Amino acid sequence: MLRHLQLQGCTIDLDQRRIVRAGVSLRLTEREAALVMHLASRPGQDVPRTELLTEVWGYTAAVNTRTIDTTVRRLRQKIERDPLNPEHLLTAYGIGYRLSLQQSLPAAPALPTAPATTLLGRQIELATGHAHLTSGAVLTLIGPPGVGKSRLALALARTCGRPVLSCTPTGVGLLTAVADALTLDPTAPDLSGRIAAALTARAGSLLLIDPLGAALGEAADHIARWSAIPGLAVLVVAAERLRIAAEHPLILEGLDEEAGLALLNAPDDDQALLRQIVARVDGLPLALELIAAQLRLLRAADLLQRMDKRLELLVHGRRDAPRHHLSLRSAIESAWSILPAALQDILIQCAVFPGSFTLDAAEAVLRSPDDQPVTAHLLSLLDRALLSRAEGRLTVESNVRLYAASHSADPDLSDRFDTWGMHLTAPLMPWWASDMPERIAALVPERDSIRALARRAIEHPDPAPLACALHPFLALHGPAPLHDALLEAGAAVDGPDAARLRTAWAGRLRRQRRIPEAIALLQQVIDTSTGDESAAAQANLGILRDHQGHPEQADAIIDAARAQAEPSSHAHGLALAAAGVLALRRGQSTAARQHLTQARRILRVTGDHTAALIATLNAARSLLGEGRVEDALDAIAEAEADDARLLGRRRGLLQICAGHAELIDGALDDADNHYAVAEEHYRHTGQARDALLVRLYRGWVLLEQAQTETAAHTHRAALNEARRSAHALLIPLAQVQLACARWQAGLPAAAARLFHKAADDYADRSAHRLALYARAQAAAAQAAAGQHAAARVTLDGLDALPLADPGAAHILTIARQHLTPDPDVMAALSADPVVTTTPTLRLALRRLLQAVTSKTEPPPAPSG
C-alpha cells in the first residue's frame, strides 16, 4: 500500500501523519490518518460506511453515527484544493466513500538524498521561501553553522513544483558547477553567456546552489545577471548575504522550544531539564540531533551539567552526514575557516559579553583590528547571521560564542570590559536613592554581563569596588550563590567600602544561619567604624544576639544603635526595623507594627526600598501572629503594589507570607499555590536553600490535607537534599516536619525521637529558640506515646530556659496538659488568642491544643 500520496496541490505522508500544501505542514489526527490509510488500500474503489465504522472506528455495524461525515469534512478542508468540489475524497452515494489518487510521490533524482528524519519547526520558513520562489526571486538562506540551511533548501526544492537544477560549487567554482548541472562544456568560451542561454531555455526551473562558499563577489555578479531571466528562480545556501537587488535573504534561527523537544524525542519525565538544554544551544538543530544521540548514554540532568563543554561532548553524528556535521565543533570550524581574520578577531572580542549587548557597549569594549570601524565589522557579522540584532541589542549565537571564547584575545580586553562595567553600574552608587527602582530596572537587560563582572571581580585582587557597584542589583536579581561569593570576597578586603560590605555580608550570613561568623563580622565593623556605619552594624547585631537567646543584651545593643544614629537617617531606620523584629518575636504586636511602620517610612525616604519592603512584610507577619489574616493580606498586597519593581529575589518572601496567611485561614489550596510560586521563583533565581524551605512548607499543607504518606515522602526527600546540600538549618527543620508526619501516622514515639534529634541540631547551630520549640514538641509526643516519665524529664529540662517569646510559654503549657490535664488551664488556653512569631508556630499551638482537648494525637506544626 502507498504510504506517500501525491494529490492535486498537496502530498500526504501517512508514516508521519503530515500533509504538506504550498510548503506549509499540517497534522493529520490519528483517526484521519487511519481513514486515509484504509481508503488508500483500495484506491478508486467504493468502501461501504459499515466497513469504515468497524475497521477504522471499531464500532459495530449497527451503530448509527455521523462521525464519518464529520471526519471526512475535516479531511477535505486539509487535502482538497476546493473542499466544496472535492477531487480526491469522494462520496459514493448510498454506499460510502472512495479515494481517487493521482499518483504516488515521485522521486527527485536531481536532488541529494533527503534525510530520514522529519523537518520540524520550519513551517513559517517554508511558507516564506515558497512565496519568494514562486515570484522567481533569488532566495538566500543564511544562518549560523548547524542551523539546517541545506536541509531547508532541500525541502524547498522538493516541494516548490519546479524542475530543479542542483549544483555544488565547492572546489570547482560557481560557473563550472552550474555548467555541469546544465551538461555544458565548462572549458567552452563565453561560459557565462552560454549558461545564461541554457537557463533561459529552462524557464520555470529552480537553480539550487548549495553551498555558495566564501568568495561571493564574482559569484554574486553572475547570480544578479541570471536573476533577470524570466521565470527562473534561484535558491542559494550562502555564508552571507549576496547584497544584490533581486535578493530576498531568509535568516534561519534555532528551533523554538516545542520543535526542539520534538527533535530530542526524549522521555516526558525529563521535559523541564530538556527545555533548559534546548535553550542552552539556542535551539540549533545540529546540536539537538547530537544531543539526542548522547541521551542514549547520559541522563538529561548529567547532560545539562556538561553544556559548558558541549563542543567536546556533541560528537557522534550520522555516518552519512557531511564531514562538517559530524560534530558541533566541526560545523563551527567549517564556518570559522572562511571568515576573514578581522571578523574572527571581532568575534573573539564579542565573546567577552556572555549575552546580548548594546552598540554603545560594543564600541566601548571592542577594538577594530584594522582600519575599518567596529560598526563595519559588526555589519559584516550581521550579514553572516553570526550576530543577530533584536530590540536594539546584539547577540552572538551561543555556540559560536563558546568557540570564539576558546581563542586568545587582546590582553587588554578584560580591563576594558571591567571599566565599561564600572561605568554601567555607577548609577547604583550609593546603594540607596529615591529612584533606585528605576536605576536597577534599567540594568535588567544587562543581567548576564553584570553576573560575568561579578564572577571576574571575585578573582580580582581588589574585588571591593565592583562588589559595591554590583551589590544592589545582585541583591534583587541574584543568583544568590554568586551574590554571596562576591560579598564575601569584597568584605575580606580593608578599604573605604569595607564597613558596608561587611555589614551586607553579615546579613547574608544571618540568612544562612552562620550566626557566629555574622556576629564576628559585625563586631569588627562596630570596633572600626563610627556614626551610621557602626549603628547599622549594631542593629543587625542585636537581632543575632536575640536569636542566640540573649534578649536583654539584644535590647541594649539596639537601643544603643538608635541613640547613635542620626534621627531619620538610614541607620536609624534599620535600628527601628530591628526593634520591630524583636517586638515581633516577643509577641508585642502593637509595638512591633509601630516600629516597623516608622522604619518603613524612614527607609523609603532614604532610598532603601528593599529594607522598607522587608519591614512591611514583617508588619504583615505581626498581623498573622494575631490571626488577623485579612489585615495581613492587605499589607502584603500593599507591599507588592508599592515595591513591585524591587521585589526581585524577595518576590518569593512575599509569596511565602501570603501562603502563611492562607494556611492559617484554612485555604489550603490557595496556600499551596502561593508556596508553589515562591518555590519556582527561588529555583529560577538560584536560591536552592529557600526553594527547599518552601518545599517543606508545602509538605505542611499536605499534612493539613491529611495526605500523611505523601507528606512523609516529601519531608524525607527534603531531609536528604538538605543533607546533600549542607543547608545546615534546614536539616533539623526537615526532621521536625518528618516527625509531624510520623505522629500523624500514629507513631508518636518515633516522632519524639526525631523532635529530640532536631532540637540537638538546632542547639548546635545556636538556634536556641527553635531548639526549645522542638524539645517541647518532643515532650508532647512522648506524653502521647505513654512515655510520661520521659516527657516529665524533657519538660523539667526546659523550665530553666528563658522564655522571651509568649509562644514558647504556650507550647510548654500545652505540652504539660498531655501529662496532667487541668480543665481550668485548658479553658484559659482555648479562650486566649495566641500571639506567636510565626504562622507555623501558631498552627503548632492550635494542633497541640486540639490534641489535648480531643484526646487524639495529631502532630504539632513545624517550628522555625
Helices and strands as residue ranges (DSSP letters): E 4-7, E 10-13, E 18-21, E 24-27, H 30-40, E 47-48, H 49-52, I 53-57, H 67-79, E 89-92, E 96-99, E 103-104, H 123-134, E 138-142, H 149-159, E 164-167, H 174-181, H 191-201, E 206-209, H 217-226, E 233-237, E 247-251, H 257-264, G 268-270, H 271-280, H 285-294, H 300-305, G 307-309, H 310-313, G 323-325, H 328-337, H 341-350, H 359-365, H 374-383, E 387-390, E 393-396, H 398-405, H 413-425, G 426-428, H 436-443, G 444-446, H 447-459, H 464-477, H 480-491, H 498-511, H 515-528, H 531-547, H 551-564, H 570-585, H 589-606, H 609-625, H 629-643, G 644-646, G 648-650, H 651-664, H 668-684, H 688-704, H 708-725, H 730-744, H 748-764, H 768-784, H 788-799, H 806-817, H 823-831, H 839-854
